Amino acid sequence: MKALILVGGFGTRLRPLTLSFPKPIVEFANKAMLLHQIEALVNVGVKEVVLAIAEQPDKVQAYISNWENQLGIKITCSIEETPMGTAGPLALAKSTLTCDGNGPFFVLNSDVTSEFPFAQLLKFHESHGKEGTIFVTKVEDPSKYGVVITDESTGQIQSFVEKPQTFVSNKINAGMYIFNPSILDRIPLQPTSIEKEIFPTMAKEGQLYAFELQGFWMDVGQPRDYLLGMKLYLQSLQKKQPEKLAQGDSFIQPVLVDPTAVVGSKCVIGPNVTIGPGCVIEDGVRLCDSAVLNGGKIKAHACVHKSIIGWQSTVGRWVRMENVCVIGKDVQISDELYLNGASVLPHKSITTSAPVPQIFM
C-alpha cells in the first residue's frame, strides 16, 4: 500500500517555531509531527509514502533517509513548483500512487494528530466498495466548521454544509482519507481543492463515505491547538501505554520525558508536559501544560504554564510564563521576568517583562 501526506507550505500559523524548521519536522510529544503519521501508516502495511511539499523541500528531505532506515519504508518527495492545493498534489503524484496496481491509498494532512486507526478505516472502505472514505470527527460547536451530512445507517455522505448557523450535523472532515485510484481521474493537474471541488461531486454520485474517528483528534497547526493536541495525545498514552510516561514523585501524569533529559530536585512537572532530548530542568521548577523542545533549559524556580520552549532556548531563574508563550530557537530569557502570551523570534535575548501579549522580533 501507499500513502500521500500533504506537507504543504511555510506553516505560518505555528511561527516562530517554523522560522527554524518546517512544520512537519517540529517535534510533537518528542517526535516530528510527520513521523507520528508515518509510523502509523507502516503499522497498517504501507510500504511507500509520498510527501507532497510546496516549500522548503531540502529541510524535509534531510530527515528522510534516517526514517527510511528506521522504519523499513520508501519515502519519496513530490515537489510542487507552485502550491497545488489539497487535490492537485494527488494528480502530480499520480504515476507513483498507481505504479503498482489498483489498490487503495491513504491521504493525510500533515498537521493532524489522533490515534490513527487506519486498519479500521481500511476495513470499512473495502466493505462498501466505493471510491473514497474520509475520517470524520464530532465537534462541540459545528458552526465554526464545514460539516458532513451522512446517512447514519451506511455512512454514505449526502452533502457538505459550510459553517451552519442551525444544527444539521456535528461531524467534520478530520483530514485523513483513503481512496481508490479512480479518484485521480477526477483531479486536473492544477491547483485544486479536494474539499470544495472534488468531494461534493463524489458525494452526489454516491462514491464518498464517512467513517467516524474514535478517540481524540486535533489539528495542531497553531500553538494553542498544539498544546491541546499534546494534552489529548498524552492522555491517550496514559491509558494505552502508561509505561512510556515518566515515573517519580516529581511528576503529575501524564508527563513524557526523554531519557537524556535531566530533571532537578523538588520540581513539580505536569500534568500534560513533554520534555525533549538533552533538556535540563533545574531544581524547584514548575511546569504545566507545556512542551520543552530539544536542548531547552529551564533554570531554578521558574514557572512555565501553557507554553512552548524552543530548541536550545533558556528560561531564567524565577521567570513566570503563561497564556501560550511560544519561544523560538536559541532564545535567552533573563531572570525574574514575567511573560504573558509572548511570542519570541529565534536568537533573541529578552531582558524586559511582557505583562500583555506581544511579539519580540
Summary of the structure (lengths in Angstrom):
residues: 361
radius of gyration: 21.4
end to end distance: 45.2
largest distance: 63.0
contacts: 1263
relative contact order: 0.11
helix: 27%
strand: 32%
